[in-house]
Amino acid sequence: MTLSDADILVRVRARLGDTPPARIGVAVSGGGDSVALMHILSRCFDAGTVQLHVATVDHGLRSEAAVEAQAVAQLAGQMGLPHNTLHWTGWNHSGNLQDQARKARYRLLHEWAEPLNLDMVALGHTADDQAETVLMRLARASGVDGLAAMPMQCTLFGLKVIRPLLDLTRQDLRDYLTGHDIGWAEDPSNDDTRFDRVRARAALALLEPLGLTAQALVDVAGNMADARAALDHATHRAACELMQIDGGDIVLDAHGVRKLPTEIARRLLVGAICWIGGAQHPPRRAPVLDALAAIRAGRGMTLAGCRLLCGGSTIRLCREYAAVRDLRVPARHCWDRRWRLIGEPEPESCLAALGPKGLAQCPDWRAAGRPRAALMATPGLWHGGRLIAAPLAGWPQGWQIQMSGSRDTFLSSLLSH
């Protein structure tokens, strides 16, 4: 069934909520999906209510890309929308090209969106993209989170994104563009069978006679997203009952954690590790399950830049010293994403991990009530190789170091993985 323009506009407009953001970025490659997204969004709002800004990322991998970016700029100009072309020059011709290009794309979009004060950036992923993602993740034996596939809204590499076309198909959008006499570019990589997504697209066509249609896989993603929300809620509730913050460490009630269902305990552990270590991606399932087995046996271990310390009735998760041993920043800067010095230090001073050398200069570190392993990975104020202060290890010398984030921010993070 062909959707009318009115149907498409209503669906997309609904995805942006009753009170849409005031400033929205639109990522437009020049392909049919993103060109349709730009045109649809330009028609969704009354003049002056929402500002749209358009960006095209030229990865520098095809000679045609510059021409396609110029075509997007011209079309955006006809709609009265400002446009920027963002250039990636970072590929060294080694490693996973698609993964590197994806990360670079989001980094460039973030750097573009931030000075424009954009509330979010809209991406042109469709129901077909969602179905292909589910199929690829089935092949990797993904769990609930993986099969929930792409959420409507999330944060990627610091960039808040929205995918308002997820319940529309590529054909819906091409029919829309054809009806408005708008052209689009075809990326030849969409037919390159070296890429998993292209092979998944071909496999979907073969699976349709079995009833495994794109829509069925989209429905699976929706069902798994509902299941993920329920698991997140249960994890949040467990954290409220079992968790405290101590000097930046997460301290869990060991008996309570050992009684939790494995999946809830795993999620709680992953959330704590990501909050402390700052990983962009959660650690893989197998090592997390190994960590849970160690915890249940009363043993500690290291995982993803964090130490898990088992002691009596508690499980303490803290930063691993080896992960921050070489991290030095000017004293006015944020250290390890979480710590800031309060006050006006000397320009040449820096924040760096205490380590064994620094901790040895803190005579009362035991009074801080935290294990030696945890304190070694905390920041101290240094000047010319000399320790000036270690506020978190009981040697403040008149200085304070403040953590960004709190128990509430950690609890909130469990609901948005």
C-alpha positions as a Markdown table, in Angstrom:
| # | Residue | x | y | z |
|---|---|---|---|---|
| 1 | Met | 0.0 | 0.0 | 0.0 |
| 2 | Thr | 1.4 | 3.4 | -1.0 |
| 3 | Leu | 1.3 | 5.9 | 1.8 |
| 4 | Ser | 0.0 | 9.4 | 1.1 |
| 5 | Asp | 2.1 | 12.5 | 1.9 |
| 6 | Ala | -0.2 | 13.3 | 4.7 |
| 7 | Asp | 0.4 | 9.8 | 6.3 |
| 8 | Ile | 4.1 | 10.2 | 6.1 |
| 9 | Leu | 4.2 | 13.7 | 7.5 |
| 10 | Val | 1.9 | 12.6 | 10.4 |
| 11 | Arg | 4.2 | 9.6 | 11.2 |
| 12 | Val | 7.4 | 11.6 | 11.2 |
| 13 | Arg | 5.9 | 14.5 | 13.1 |
| 14 | Ala | 4.7 | 12.2 | 15.8 |
| 15 | Arg | 8.2 | 10.8 | 16.3 |
| 16 | Leu | 9.3 | 14.3 | 17.4 |
| 17 | Gly | 6.8 | 14.6 | 20.2 |
| 18 | Asp | 4.1 | 17.2 | 21.1 |
| 19 | Thr | 6.8 | 19.8 | 21.7 |
| 20 | Pro | 9.5 | 19.3 | 19.0 |
| 21 | Pro | 13.1 | 20.5 | 19.6 |
| 22 | Ala | 13.8 | 24.1 | 18.5 |
| 23 | Arg | 16.9 | 23.2 | 16.6 |
| 24 | Ile | 17.4 | 20.0 | 14.7 |
| 25 | Gly | 20.3 | 18.9 | 12.6 |
| 26 | Val | 19.7 | 16.6 | 9.6 |
| 27 | Ala | 22.4 | 14.3 | 8.3 |
| 28 | Val | 22.0 | 13.9 | 4.6 |
| 29 | Ser | 24.3 | 11.8 | 2.5 |
| 30 | Gly | 22.5 | 12.4 | -0.8 |
| 31 | Gly | 20.9 | 8.9 | -0.9 |
| 32 | Gly | 17.2 | 8.5 | -1.1 |
| 33 | Asp | 16.4 | 7.9 | 2.6 |
| 34 | Ser | 18.2 | 11.0 | 3.9 |
| 35 | Val | 17.1 | 13.2 | 1.1 |
| 36 | Ala | 13.5 | 12.2 | 1.8 |
| 37 | Leu | 14.1 | 12.9 | 5.5 |
| 38 | Met | 15.3 | 16.4 | 4.8 |
| 39 | His | 12.4 | 17.2 | 2.5 |
| 40 | Ile | 9.8 | 15.7 | 4.9 |
| 41 | Leu | 11.2 | 17.5 | 7.9 |
| 42 | Ser | 11.1 | 20.8 | 6.0 |
| 43 | Arg | 7.3 | 20.3 | 5.6 |
| 44 | Cys | 6.6 | 19.1 | 9.1 |
| 45 | Phe | 6.6 | 22.4 | 11.0 |
| 46 | Asp | 5.2 | 25.8 | 10.6 |
| 47 | Ala | 7.6 | 28.5 | 9.5 |
| 48 | Gly | 9.8 | 29.7 | 12.3 |
| 49 | Thr | 8.9 | 27.0 | 14.9 |
| 50 | Val | 11.8 | 24.6 | 14.3 |
| 51 | Gln | 15.2 | 25.5 | 12.8 |
| 52 | Leu | 16.7 | 22.8 | 10.6 |
| 53 | His | 20.4 | 22.6 | 9.7 |
| 54 | Val | 21.8 | 20.1 | 7.2 |
| 55 | Ala | 25.2 | 18.4 | 7.1 |
| 56 | Thr | 26.7 | 16.0 | 4.6 |
| 57 | Val | 29.7 | 13.9 | 5.5 |
| 58 | Asp | 32.2 | 13.4 | 2.7 |
| 59 | His | 34.4 | 10.5 | 3.7 |
| 60 | Gly | 36.8 | 11.1 | 0.8 |
| 61 | Leu | 36.4 | 7.5 | -0.4 |
| 62 | Arg | 34.6 | 8.1 | -3.7 |
| 63 | Ser | 35.2 | 10.8 | -6.3 |
| 64 | Glu | 31.4 | 11.2 | -6.7 |
| 65 | Ala | 30.9 | 12.1 | -3.1 |
| 66 | Ala | 31.9 | 15.7 | -3.5 |
| 67 | Val | 29.3 | 16.1 | -6.4 |
| 68 | Glu | 26.7 | 14.4 | -4.2 |
| 69 | Ala | 27.4 | 16.8 | -1.3 |
| 70 | Gln | 27.0 | 19.7 | -3.7 |
| 71 | Ala | 23.7 | 18.4 | -4.9 |
| 72 | Val | 22.5 | 18.1 | -1.3 |
| 73 | Ala | 23.7 | 21.7 | -0.6 |
| 74 | Gln | 21.8 | 22.9 | -3.7 |
| 75 | Leu | 18.5 | 21.1 | -2.7 |
| 76 | Ala | 18.9 | 22.4 | 0.9 |
| 77 | Gly | 19.3 | 25.9 | -0.4 |
| 78 | Gln | 16.1 | 25.6 | -2.5 |
| 79 | Met | 14.4 | 24.7 | 0.8 |
| 80 | Gly | 16.0 | 27.7 | 2.6 |
| 81 | Leu | 18.1 | 25.4 | 4.8 |
| 82 | Pro | 21.7 | 26.1 | 5.8 |
| 83 | His | 24.1 | 23.3 | 4.7 |
| 84 | Asn | 27.7 | 22.3 | 5.6 |
| 85 | Thr | 29.9 | 19.6 | 4.1 |
| 86 | Leu | 32.0 | 17.8 | 6.7 |
| 87 | His | 35.2 | 16.1 | 5.5 |
| 88 | Trp | 36.9 | 13.0 | 6.8 |
| 89 | Thr | 40.5 | 12.5 | 6.0 |
| 90 | Gly | 41.5 | 10.0 | 8.7 |
| 91 | Trp | 41.4 | 6.6 | 7.1 |
| 92 | Asn | 44.9 | 4.9 | 6.8 |
| 93 | His | 43.7 | 2.1 | 4.5 |
| 94 | Ser | 43.8 | -0.5 | 7.3 |
| 95 | Gly | 41.3 | -2.0 | 9.6 |
| 96 | Asn | 37.5 | -2.1 | 9.3 |
| 97 | Leu | 36.6 | 0.7 | 6.9 |
| 98 | Gln | 32.9 | 0.7 | 7.6 |
| 99 | Asp | 33.4 | 0.8 | 11.3 |
| 100 | Gln | 36.0 | 3.6 | 11.2 |
| 101 | Ala | 33.9 | 5.6 | 8.8 |
| 102 | Arg | 30.8 | 5.3 | 11.0 |
| 103 | Lys | 32.7 | 6.5 | 14.1 |
| 104 | Ala | 34.2 | 9.3 | 12.1 |
| 105 | Arg | 30.8 | 10.3 | 10.8 |
| 106 | Tyr | 29.3 | 10.6 | 14.3 |
| 107 | Arg | 32.4 | 12.5 | 15.6 |
| 108 | Leu | 32.2 | 15.0 | 12.7 |
| 109 | Leu | 28.4 | 15.4 | 13.2 |
| 110 | His | 29.0 | 16.0 | 16.9 |
| 111 | Glu | 31.6 | 18.6 | 16.3 |
| 112 | Trp | 29.3 | 20.3 | 13.8 |
| 113 | Ala | 26.2 | 20.2 | 16.0 |
| 114 | Glu | 27.8 | 21.4 | 19.2 |
| 115 | Pro | 28.6 | 25.1 | 18.2 |
| 116 | Leu | 25.2 | 25.3 | 16.5 |
| 117 | Asn | 23.4 | 24.3 | 19.8 |
| 118 | Leu | 21.4 | 21.7 | 18.0 |
| 119 | Asp | 19.1 | 19.7 | 20.3 |
| 120 | Met | 19.5 | 16.5 | 18.2 |
| 121 | Val | 20.5 | 15.3 | 14.8 |
| 122 | Ala | 18.0 | 13.3 | 12.6 |
| 123 | Leu | 19.3 | 10.2 | 10.8 |
| 124 | Gly | 17.6 | 8.5 | 7.8 |
| 125 | His | 17.5 | 4.9 | 9.0 |
| 126 | Thr | 14.4 | 3.1 | 7.8 |
| 127 | Ala | 12.4 | -0.1 | 8.6 |
| 128 | Asp | 14.6 | -1.9 | 6.1 |
| 129 | Asp | 17.8 | -0.9 | 7.9 |
| 130 | Gln | 16.2 | -2.1 | 11.2 |
| 131 | Ala | 15.3 | -5.5 | 9.7 |
| 132 | Glu | 18.8 | -5.9 | 8.3 |
| 133 | Thr | 20.3 | -5.0 | 11.7 |
| 134 | Val | 18.2 | -7.6 | 13.5 |
| 135 | Leu | 19.2 | -10.3 | 10.9 |
| 136 | Met | 22.9 | -9.4 | 11.3 |
| 137 | Arg | 22.6 | -9.6 | 15.1 |
| 138 | Leu | 20.8 | -12.9 | 15.0 |
| 139 | Ala | 23.8 | -14.2 | 13.1 |
| 140 | Arg | 26.0 | -13.1 | 16.0 |
| 141 | Ala | 23.7 | -14.8 | 18.6 |
| 142 | Ser | 22.9 | -11.4 | 20.1 |
| 143 | Gly | 20.8 | -11.2 | 23.2 |
| 144 | Val | 17.9 | -8.9 | 24.1 |
| 145 | Asp | 19.9 | -5.6 | 23.7 |
| 146 | Gly | 21.3 | -6.6 | 20.3 |
| 147 | Leu | 18.0 | -7.7 | 18.9 |
| 148 | Ala | 16.3 | -4.5 | 20.1 |
| 149 | Ala | 18.5 | -3.1 | 17.3 |
| 150 | Met | 18.4 | 0.7 | 16.6 |
| 151 | Pro | 16.4 | 2.8 | 19.1 |
| 152 | Met | 14.3 | 5.7 | 17.9 |
| 153 | Gln | 16.4 | 8.1 | 20.1 |
| 154 | Cys | 19.8 | 7.6 | 21.7 |
| 155 | Thr | 23.2 | 9.1 | 22.2 |
| 156 | Leu | 26.0 | 8.0 | 19.9 |
| 157 | Phe | 29.6 | 9.1 | 20.7 |
| 158 | Gly | 28.2 | 12.1 | 22.6 |
| 159 | Leu | 25.7 | 13.0 | 19.8 |
| 160 | Lys | 22.0 | 12.9 | 20.6 |
| 161 | Val | 20.3 | 11.4 | 17.5 |
| 162 | Ile | 16.7 | 10.6 | 16.4 |
| 163 | Arg | 15.6 | 8.2 | 13.7 |
| 164 | Pro | 12.1 | 9.4 | 12.7 |
| 165 | Leu | 11.9 | 7.1 | 9.6 |
| 166 | Leu | 12.2 | 3.8 | 11.4 |
| 167 | Asp | 8.6 | 2.7 | 10.6 |
| 168 | Leu | 8.8 | 3.7 | 6.9 |
| 169 | Thr | 10.4 | 1.6 | 4.2 |
| 170 | Arg | 12.9 | 2.5 | 1.5 |
| 171 | Gln | 10.1 | 2.1 | -1.0 |
| 172 | Asp | 7.8 | 4.4 | 0.9 |
| 173 | Leu | 10.5 | 7.1 | 0.7 |
| 174 | Arg | 11.4 | 6.6 | -3.0 |
| 175 | Asp | 7.7 | 6.8 | -3.9 |
| 176 | Tyr | 7.6 | 10.0 | -1.9 |
| 177 | Leu | 10.6 | 11.5 | -3.7 |
| 178 | Thr | 9.3 | 10.4 | -7.1 |
| 179 | Gly | 6.0 | 12.1 | -6.4 |
| 180 | His | 7.8 | 15.3 | -5.7 |
| 181 | Asp | 10.2 | 14.9 | -8.7 |
| 182 | Ile | 13.2 | 14.9 | -6.4 |
| 183 | Gly | 16.3 | 12.9 | -7.4 |
| 184 | Trp | 18.8 | 11.1 | -5.2 |
| 185 | Ala | 22.2 | 9.4 | -5.5 |
| 186 | Glu | 22.8 | 5.7 | -5.4 |
| 187 | Asp | 25.9 | 4.6 | -3.4 |
| 188 | Pro | 27.6 | 1.7 | -5.2 |
| 189 | Ser | 28.7 | 0.3 | -1.9 |
| 190 | Asn | 25.0 | -0.7 | -1.4 |
| 191 | Asp | 25.6 | -3.4 | -3.9 |
| 192 | Asp | 29.1 | -4.5 | -2.7 |
| 193 | Thr | 28.7 | -8.0 | -1.3 |
| 194 | Arg | 31.9 | -7.7 | 0.8 |
| 195 | Phe | 29.7 | -5.9 | 3.4 |
| 196 | Asp | 27.5 | -7.7 | 5.9 |
| 197 | Arg | 24.6 | -5.4 | 5.4 |
| 198 | Val | 24.5 | -5.9 | 1.7 |
| 199 | Arg | 24.5 | -9.7 | 2.2 |
| 200 | Ala | 21.8 | -9.4 | 4.8 |
| 201 | Arg | 19.6 | -7.4 | 2.4 |
| 202 | Ala | 20.0 | -10.2 | -0.2 |
| 203 | Ala | 19.2 | -12.9 | 2.4 |
| 204 | Leu | 16.0 | -11.1 | 3.5 |
| 205 | Ala | 14.6 | -11.5 | 0.0 |
| 206 | Leu | 15.3 | -15.2 | 0.1 |
| 207 | Leu | 13.7 | -15.6 | 3.6 |
| 208 | Glu | 10.5 | -13.9 | 2.7 |
| 209 | Pro | 8.7 | -17.1 | 1.5 |
| 210 | Leu | 9.2 | -18.5 | 5.0 |
| 211 | Gly | 7.4 | -15.5 | 6.5 |
| 212 | Leu | 10.6 | -14.0 | 7.8 |
| 213 | Thr | 9.9 | -10.6 | 6.3 |
| 214 | Ala | 11.4 | -7.3 | 7.0 |
| 215 | Gln | 8.3 | -6.3 | 8.9 |
| 216 | Ala | 8.5 | -9.5 | 11.0 |
| 217 | Leu | 12.1 | -8.6 | 12.0 |
| 218 | Val | 11.1 | -5.0 | 12.7 |
| 219 | Asp | 8.4 | -6.4 | 15.0 |
| 220 | Val | 11.0 | -8.6 | 16.8 |
| 221 | Ala | 13.1 | -5.4 | 17.4 |
| 222 | Gly | 10.1 | -3.7 | 18.9 |
| 223 | Asn | 9.3 | -6.7 | 21.2 |
| 224 | Met | 13.0 | -6.9 | 22.3 |
| 225 | Ala | 13.0 | -3.2 | 23.0 |
| 226 | Asp | 10.0 | -3.7 | 25.3 |
| 227 | Ala | 11.8 | -6.6 | 27.0 |
| 228 | Arg | 15.0 | -4.5 | 27.4 |
| 229 | Ala | 13.0 | -1.7 | 29.0 |
| 230 | Ala | 11.6 | -4.2 | 31.6 |
| 231 | Leu | 15.1 | -5.6 | 32.3 |
| 232 | Asp | 16.5 | -2.1 | 32.7 |
| 233 | His | 13.7 | -1.3 | 35.1 |
| 234 | Ala | 14.5 | -4.4 | 37.2 |
| 235 | Thr | 18.2 | -3.5 | 37.1 |
| 236 | His | 17.5 | 0.0 | 38.2 |
| 237 | Arg | 15.4 | -1.3 | 41.2 |
| 238 | Ala | 18.2 | -3.7 | 42.2 |
| 239 | Ala | 20.8 | -0.9 | 42.1 |
| 240 | Cys | 18.6 | 1.3 | 44.3 |
| 241 | Glu | 18.5 | -1.4 | 46.9 |
| 242 | Leu | 22.1 | -2.7 | 46.7 |
| 243 | Met | 24.4 | 0.2 | 45.5 |
| 244 | Gln | 26.2 | 3.1 | 47.1 |
| 245 | Ile | 28.8 | 5.5 | 45.8 |
| 246 | Asp | 32.0 | 5.9 | 47.8 |
| 247 | Gly | 34.6 | 8.4 | 46.5 |
| 248 | Gly | 33.8 | 7.6 | 42.9 |
| 249 | Asp | 33.7 | 3.8 | 43.4 |
| 250 | Ile | 30.5 | 1.8 | 43.2 |
| 251 | Val | 30.0 | -0.4 | 46.2 |
| 252 | Leu | 27.5 | -3.2 | 46.0 |
| 253 | Asp | 26.0 | -5.5 | 48.7 |
| 254 | Ala | 27.7 | -8.8 | 47.9 |
| 255 | His | 24.9 | -11.0 | 49.3 |
| 256 | Gly | 22.3 | -9.1 | 47.4 |
| 257 | Val | 24.2 | -9.3 | 44.1 |
| 258 | Arg | 24.7 | -13.0 | 44.5 |
| 259 | Lys | 21.0 | -13.6 | 44.9 |
| 260 | Leu | 20.1 | -11.6 | 41.7 |
| 261 | Pro | 19.1 | -13.4 | 38.5 |
| 262 | Thr | 22.1 | -13.7 | 36.3 |
| 263 | Glu | 20.8 | -11.3 | 33.6 |
| 264 | Ile | 20.0 | -8.5 | 36.2 |
| 265 | Ala | 23.4 | -9.0 | 37.9 |
| 266 | Arg | 25.1 | -8.9 | 34.5 |
| 267 | Arg | 23.4 | -5.6 | 33.6 |
| 268 | Leu | 24.1 | -4.0 | 36.9 |
| 269 | Leu | 27.8 | -5.0 | 36.5 |
| 270 | Val | 28.0 | -3.7 | 32.9 |
| 271 | Gly | 26.3 | -0.4 | 34.0 |
| 272 | Ala | 28.8 | 0.1 | 36.8 |
| 273 | Ile | 31.8 | -0.7 | 34.6 |
| 274 | Cys | 30.7 | 1.7 | 31.9 |
| 275 | Trp | 30.0 | 4.5 | 34.4 |
| 276 | Ile | 33.4 | 4.1 | 36.0 |
| 277 | Gly | 35.5 | 3.3 | 33.0 |
| 278 | Gly | 33.7 | 5.4 | 30.4 |
| 279 | Ala | 33.7 | 2.7 | 27.7 |
| 280 | Gln | 31.8 | 3.7 | 24.5 |
| 281 | His | 30.7 | 0.1 | 24.2 |
| 282 | Pro | 29.9 | -2.3 | 27.0 |
| 283 | Pro | 32.2 | -5.3 | 27.6 |
| 284 | Arg | 31.3 | -8.5 | 25.9 |
| 285 | Arg | 29.0 | -10.9 | 27.5 |
| 286 | Ala | 31.5 | -13.8 | 28.1 |
| 287 | Pro | 34.0 | -11.8 | 30.2 |
| 288 | Val | 31.2 | -10.2 | 32.2 |
| 289 | Leu | 29.8 | -13.6 | 33.0 |
| 290 | Asp | 33.3 | -14.7 | 34.0 |
| 291 | Ala | 33.4 | -11.6 | 36.4 |
| 292 | Leu | 30.1 | -12.6 | 37.9 |
| 293 | Ala | 31.4 | -16.2 | 38.5 |
| 294 | Ala | 34.4 | -14.7 | 40.2 |
| 295 | Ile | 32.3 | -12.4 | 42.4 |
| 296 | Arg | 30.1 | -15.3 | 43.4 |
| 297 | Ala | 33.2 | -17.2 | 44.4 |
| 298 | Gly | 34.5 | -14.2 | 46.4 |
| 299 | Arg | 37.3 | -13.5 | 44.0 |
| 300 | Gly | 38.2 | -10.1 | 42.4 |
| 301 | Met | 39.3 | -9.4 | 38.9 |
| 302 | Thr | 40.0 | -6.7 | 36.3 |
| 303 | Leu | 37.7 | -5.9 | 33.4 |
| 304 | Ala | 37.4 | -3.1 | 30.9 |
| 305 | Gly | 39.6 | -0.6 | 32.8 |
| 306 | Cys | 38.0 | -1.4 | 36.2 |
| 307 | Arg | 38.9 | -3.4 | 39.3 |
| 308 | Leu | 36.4 | -5.6 | 41.0 |
| 309 | Leu | 37.4 | -6.0 | 44.6 |
| 310 | Cys | 35.6 | -8.5 | 46.8 |
| 311 | Gly | 35.9 | -7.9 | 50.5 |
| 312 | Gly | 33.6 | -9.4 | 53.1 |
| 313 | Ser | 30.0 | -8.2 | 52.6 |
| 314 | Thr | 30.8 | -5.8 | 49.7 |
| 315 | Ile | 31.9 | -5.8 | 46.1 |
| 316 | Arg | 33.7 | -2.6 | 45.1 |
| 317 | Leu | 34.2 | -1.5 | 41.5 |
| 318 | Cys | 36.9 | 1.1 | 41.1 |
| 319 | Arg | 39.1 | 2.4 | 38.3 |
| 320 | Glu | 42.1 | 0.3 | 37.3 |
| 321 | Tyr | 45.4 | 2.1 | 37.9 |
| 322 | Ala | 46.9 | 0.6 | 34.7 |
| 323 | Ala | 44.1 | 2.2 | 32.7 |
| 324 | Val | 44.9 | 5.7 | 33.9 |
| 325 | Arg | 48.7 | 5.4 | 34.7 |
| 326 | Asp | 49.7 | 7.6 | 31.8 |
| 327 | Leu | 46.8 | 10.0 | 31.8 |
| 328 | Arg | 47.9 | 13.5 | 32.6 |
| 329 | Val | 45.9 | 16.7 | 31.9 |
| 330 | Pro | 46.4 | 20.4 | 32.8 |
| 331 | Ala | 45.1 | 20.9 | 36.3 |
| 332 | Arg | 42.2 | 23.1 | 35.1 |
| 333 | His | 40.9 | 20.3 | 32.8 |
| 334 | Cys | 38.6 | 17.3 | 33.6 |
| 335 | Trp | 40.6 | 14.1 | 34.4 |
| 336 | Asp | 39.3 | 10.8 | 33.2 |
| 337 | Arg | 36.0 | 12.3 | 32.3 |
| 338 | Arg | 34.9 | 12.5 | 36.0 |
| 339 | Trp | 37.2 | 14.6 | 38.2 |
| 340 | Arg | 37.8 | 18.4 | 38.4 |
| 341 | Leu | 40.0 | 20.3 | 40.7 |
| 342 | Ile | 38.3 | 23.1 | 42.7 |
| 343 | Gly | 40.4 | 26.3 | 42.8 |
| 344 | Glu | 43.1 | 28.1 | 40.7 |
| 345 | Pro | 46.2 | 25.9 | 40.3 |
| 346 | Glu | 49.6 | 27.0 | 38.9 |
| 347 | Pro | 49.5 | 26.9 | 35.1 |
| 348 | Glu | 52.2 | 24.3 | 34.9 |
| 349 | Ser | 50.5 | 21.9 | 37.3 |
| 350 | Cys | 48.6 | 18.8 | 36.2 |
| 351 | Leu | 46.2 | 16.1 | 37.3 |
| 352 | Ala | 47.5 | 12.6 | 37.2 |
| 353 | Ala | 46.9 | 9.3 | 39.0 |
| 354 | Leu | 48.5 | 8.9 | 42.4 |
| 355 | Gly | 50.0 | 5.4 | 41.7 |
| 356 | Pro | 52.2 | 3.8 | 44.3 |
| 357 | Lys | 54.6 | 6.7 | 44.3 |
| 358 | Gly | 52.0 | 9.3 | 45.1 |
| 359 | Leu | 50.1 | 7.2 | 47.6 |
| 360 | Ala | 53.3 | 6.6 | 49.5 |
| 361 | Gln | 53.4 | 10.4 | 50.1 |
| 362 | Cys | 49.9 | 10.3 | 51.8 |
| 363 | Pro | 50.5 | 9.3 | 55.4 |
| 364 | Asp | 46.8 | 9.1 | 56.3 |
| 365 | Trp | 45.5 | 7.3 | 53.2 |
| 366 | Arg | 44.1 | 4.4 | 55.2 |
| 367 | Ala | 41.9 | 6.9 | 57.0 |
| 368 | Ala | 40.1 | 7.5 | 53.7 |
| 369 | Gly | 38.5 | 4.1 | 54.1 |
| 370 | Arg | 39.2 | 2.9 | 50.6 |
| 371 | Pro | 41.4 | 0.1 | 49.4 |
| 372 | Arg | 44.9 | 0.8 | 48.2 |
| 373 | Ala | 44.1 | -0.4 | 44.7 |
| 374 | Ala | 41.2 | 2.1 | 44.4 |
| 375 | Leu | 43.2 | 5.1 | 45.8 |
| 376 | Met | 46.2 | 4.5 | 43.4 |
| 377 | Ala | 43.8 | 5.2 | 40.5 |
| 378 | Thr | 42.5 | 8.5 | 41.9 |
| 379 | Pro | 43.8 | 11.9 | 40.7 |
| 380 | Gly | 46.3 | 14.0 | 42.5 |
| 381 | Leu | 47.6 | 17.5 | 41.9 |
| 382 | Trp | 51.2 | 17.4 | 40.6 |
| 383 | His | 53.7 | 20.1 | 39.7 |
| 384 | Gly | 57.0 | 19.2 | 38.0 |
| 385 | Gly | 56.9 | 15.6 | 39.1 |
| 386 | Arg | 56.1 | 16.6 | 42.7 |
| 387 | Leu | 52.8 | 15.7 | 44.4 |
| 388 | Ile | 51.1 | 18.9 | 45.7 |
| 389 | Ala | 47.8 | 17.4 | 47.0 |
| 390 | Ala | 45.8 | 14.2 | 47.0 |
| 391 | Pro | 42.3 | 15.2 | 48.3 |
| 392 | Leu | 40.8 | 11.7 | 47.7 |
| 393 | Ala | 43.6 | 10.0 | 49.7 |
| 394 | Gly | 43.4 | 12.0 | 52.9 |
| 395 | Trp | 46.1 | 14.6 | 51.9 |
| 396 | Pro | 44.1 | 17.6 | 50.6 |
| 397 | Gln | 46.6 | 20.4 | 51.5 |
| 398 | Gly | 43.8 | 22.8 | 51.1 |
| 399 | Trp | 42.6 | 21.5 | 47.7 |
| 400 | Gln | 39.4 | 19.8 | 46.7 |
| 401 | Ile | 38.7 | 17.4 | 43.8 |
| 402 | Gln | 35.0 | 17.1 | 42.7 |
| 403 | Met | 33.4 | 14.2 | 40.9 |
| 404 | Ser | 31.0 | 15.0 | 38.0 |
| 405 | Gly | 28.0 | 12.7 | 38.4 |
| 406 | Ser | 26.3 | 11.2 | 41.4 |
| 407 | Arg | 24.4 | 8.2 | 42.6 |
| 408 | Asp | 21.3 | 9.6 | 40.8 |
| 409 | Thr | 23.2 | 10.0 | 37.5 |
| 410 | Phe | 24.4 | 6.4 | 37.7 |
| 411 | Leu | 20.9 | 5.1 | 38.4 |
| 412 | Ser | 19.6 | 7.1 | 35.5 |
| 413 | Ser | 22.2 | 5.7 | 33.2 |
| 414 | Leu | 20.8 | 2.2 | 33.9 |
| 415 | Leu | 17.6 | 3.2 | 32.2 |
| 416 | Ser | 19.2 | 4.4 | 29.0 |
| 417 | His | 21.7 | 1.8 | 28.0 |
